[in-house]
Amino acid sequence: MLEFLSAGIKVSIAPLITDIPIIAISLLVLNRLANFNAILEEHEELHMEISFTFAITRKPGKNFVQGLTTENIGSPSYSLILQQHISYVETLKSIGLKIIELDSQSDYPDAHFVEDTAVVTPDIAIIANPGAVSRQGEEESIAEILAQYRAIEHIQAPGTLDGGDVLMIGDHFFIGISERTNSEGAKQLGKILEKYAKTWSTIQVGAGLHFKSSVNYVGKNCLLVTRDFANHEVLTAYDKIIVNKEEEYAANVLWINDYLLAPKGFPDTKAKLKALDLEIIELDVSEMQKMDGGLTCLSIRF
């Protein structure tokens, strides 16, 4: 019996006919190991790319225009944002997700950007402490829902954390340090993740409201990034598609269950994304854009 170590796993090969030259045995062994390693790599890729079953969404309220924004690209329309939100929800349904749709919250005009209220892994739901004071309290109703599906932990003051600053890729989590997520909040999240055998790293956001305004995973070990993050040392393990300066908003895409939801109206980015050989679904999110939001902001997937 011949035994070898491949990727830390012992591989045993049954005895071969004794009169086969040793070089032939070696070639056979190497071939089997190569096939074994290919299976391991395929398994790791499948493990990395988690499938989602549920999505939490919330209807925009009539006072959504009172929400926080830095944009100055026109006056938002309530009737139009409702249409766009319905289209978003129907798209999630069409790709197989079960929707948990919540009513609007009149006290929180930004509450339809539900992603910022929690980070959900296959093991745990971490309830955020939003970085904007006007949004603190949105997370309470989300915690009640998620408690039906996951064990719950909380980010505590003085830590602040917005879900839009957290990018999950398999078992690793990138946590953006931004105006909404501070170092203490990132540290608390990291310590919770470690308890569930997850790894994490922090990254300064700089430009953009959240980390996922500029960086998103699109499957196949590839990131869609703005130029600010194209050569970032923390992201060197990934292939990258770089969006043009004129289309930076298009960096916020939602890769989910082998579909790619992308904002409508960014042809150069769409052309680049076609190389991934994924089905691309374009959605009009003009009214969300006017309020500093995007496709990932509008749901919590798990």
N, C-alpha and C positions, 0 to 999 in steps of 0.2 A: 504493500500500500504506500503510495506516494502522497505526501501532504505538503501544501503550500499555503502561504498567507496572502490573501488578496483583499485590499481595503480593510485589513484588520480581521478578516474572516478566514477560518481554516477551510481549505478545500482539499478533499481527499479524492484520489483517482485510483481505481481498481488496478491490480497488477495486469500487465500486458504480456503478450507472448514473449518468452525470454530471448528468442533469436532475432527480434527486431532490433536493429542498430540503435544505440543510445541516442543518436541525433534525431532519429524518427520519434522516439519517446519524447524528447525535449520539445520537438515541434508540435506534437499532439497536445502536450501539457500547455504550451504557450497559447495554442489555439483555444483550448477550453477555458483558460484563464481570461483570454480576451473576450470570449462570449460571456463569461460570468461577470466581468467588469461592465460590459455593455448593459446587462440586465440590471446591475446595481445602479448605473447612471440613469437608466430609464425610470427605475423605482424612485430615485431621489427627485427626479424632475416631477413625477406624478405627485410625490409627497409635497413638493413645494407649491404646486398649483392647486390650492384648496377650492373645492366646489361649495357653492352657497345654496341654501334652501329657502331662507326667509329674508325679507327686507322690511324694515320699519320705515314708514314715510309719514309726513304730516302735511295736511293741507295748508297753503298759505292763508294768512288772515287778511281781512280788508285793510288793516293798518300796516301791511308789510312795508309800505314805503317809509315808515318811520324807523325802520331798521338801520343798522350801521352800514355805512358804505363810504368808500374813498373814490368811487367812480363818478365821472361827470359826462355820461354818454347818452343823456336823454332822460325824460321822465318815465318811470315805470308804470305799466298799465296793470290794474288788478284783473280785468277780464282776460288779458293775454297771459298773465302768469298762471292763472287757473287752467287755461287751455294747455299751456306748456307742461304744467305739473301733471295733468291728467294723461297726456301723451307719455310722459316719463314713467308713470305708474303702469300704464298699459304695456309699455315696452318691457318692463321688468316681468310682468305677468307672462308676456309672450315668450320669454326665454326660460320659463319654468319656475320662477320664484313665487312663493306664497307671500302675499302682501299683508302686513299689519298696518293699516292706515288709521292714523289718529286725526282727531279734529284740530283745527287751528287753536292757538292760545292767544287770546286778545291781549294778555299782559306781556306777551313776548313776541314782538313783531318779526324777530329773526328765527322763530322756533321751527319753521319748516326746513331750516338747515340742520336737520337732526344729527348728522354725522358728528358734529362737534360735541355731542353730549356723552359719548361713550366709545370705548374701544372694546371690540368683542373678538375673542379668539375661540378656537374649538373647545377650550377648557373653562374659560372665565370671562365675565363681563366686568370691565373696569369703568366705573361711572366717573365722568370727568368733573372738574371744577372749572367752568369756562373762564377764560381770561378777561372777557369783557364783563364788567359789573352788571350791565343791563341784561345780560344773558344768564346770569347765575340764578338758578331756579328752574330753568328749562329741563335740567337733567332729572328732576324728581319723578316726573311721570314716566320718563324713559326707564328709570331704574325699576319701577313697578312692573313694566312689561318684561324687561329682560330677566327679572327674577324668576319668571315662569320657565325660563329656558337654560339659565346658567347660574352658577354661584356668582355672587356679587362682591366686588371690592370697590373702594372709593379713593379718589384723589382728595387729599385734605389740604386746606389752607395752612400755611401760606403758598402751597403748591398750586399752580394753575395749569390746566391742560385743555386743549381743544383737540377733538378727534381728527380734525383736518390736518393736524401736524404729525399724524402717526401713519406710517406706511408699513403694512404687514406684507412680508414676502416669505412665505413658508413659516419657518420657526424664528425668523429674524425680524426685528422691528426697528425701523429708522424713526427717530423722534426729533422733530424739528424744534429748535429753540427760536421762538418768535415773539411778537408783541402779545400773543395770546397764551403761549406755553412757556413757562419759565423753567430754569434748571432744577428747581425743587420738584416741580410737577413731573418733569422727565425722570428724575431720580426715583420718585415714588413709583411711577409706572414701571420702570426698569426692575425695581426690586420685586414688584408683584409678578412680573413676567418670569423672573428667574426661578420663582417657586414652582413654575410649570415647565421648567426646562427650556425656556425660550431665551434667546440672546437679543441684545439691543445695543444701539449706538446712537449718539446724538449728533446733530448737524445744524449749524447756524443757518437760518432761513434767509436773512438779509432782505432782498426785494421780495415782494409778494406777501399776501396776508398769511397764508399757511404754507407748509412744506409741499402739500399736494397741489398747491397752485402752480408749482414748478416741476415737480417730479412725480411720476406715476409708473407703476409696473404694468406692462402690457403682455406678460407671458413670455415663455421661451427665453428666460434669463435676460430680458430686454427691458430697459427703462425708456420712457418718453420724457425728455428733459428740456428745460430752457438752457440757453447758452451759459448762464451763470453756474450751472451744475455740470456742464459737459465734461469737465476734467477734474471734478472733485475727487480728492484722494479716498474718501469714504466709499465711493461708488465704483471703484475701479474693477470690481469683480463682474460687472454687468456690461453687456452690449448696450449701446445707446442710440436712440433716434433723437436728433436735435431739432427743435422747432425754430423757425425763423423768428427774428425779433418782432416782425409785424404780426405774427400769429401766436404770441406767447400765451394768450388765453387758452389756446387749443391744447396746451400741455395737460390740462385737467380733463383726462379721459377716464372712463370706468371700464376696466377689464373684468368681466364676470362670466364664469362658466363658458369660456372660449368664445364669447362675443365681446365686441369692443364698442362701447357707446362713446360717441365723439360729438362735440358741439358742431352744429351746422355752420357753414360759411367760412371754412378754413381749408381751401383746396390744396395748398402745398403740403400741409400736415397730413391730410387724408391720403395724398399720393404716396407719401413716405410710409404711412402705416400699412398700405396695401402689401408691402413686402412681407408682412407677418403672416399673410394667408389666413387671416381671421375674417369672420363676417363683421363688417363695420356698419353700425346703425347710427345715422346722424340724427341728432335732435336739436331743435331750436330752443335755446335757453337764454335768449336775449334779455329777458326780464330778470333772470337770476344774475346774469352778468352785471346788470346795472346795480345790483345790490351786493356785489363782491362774492357772489356764489357761483357754483358750477355743478357739474354732474355728480361728482362724488359726494358733495355736501348734502344732497337731497335724500339720502337713505343710509340706514345702518344695515349692512349685509352680514348674515351669519348662517 
